[in-house]
Amino acid sequence: MKLKNTGEALEVTNSNLANSVFDDVNLQGASFNNVNLSKSTFADINFSGSRFDNLNFTQVEIGACDTTGMKIRGILVSDLFEAYRRQA
């Protein structure tokens, strides 16, 4: 199914959308619960102001990201990087 130039909100439940492609799509304010995004790729994404809870980040790689103000378990990532650099 192809959706193009639509402005309607979608409510998708109990569905298999594996291998779907989202390009130039506004998902601001979207809610994802009980979703399998394993082996997915995210590029040129604006996650500012987003919240992530109860995630499985096993073998996830994060690179070339602006982590300004980003916290993991309440700790600023910049502080974590600084502590790592001091130990190296």
Number of C-alpha atoms within 10 A of each C-alpha: 3 5 7 6 6 7 8 6 8 7 7 8 9 7 7 9 9 10 8 10 8 10 7 7 10 10 10 9 7 9 8 8 7 8 10 11 8 11 9 9 6 9 7 7 8 11 9 11 7 9 7 8 7 5 7 8 8 7 7 8 6 7 5 5 9 8 11 10 11 15 14 9 8 7 11 14 16 14 11 12 10 10 11 10 9 7 6 5
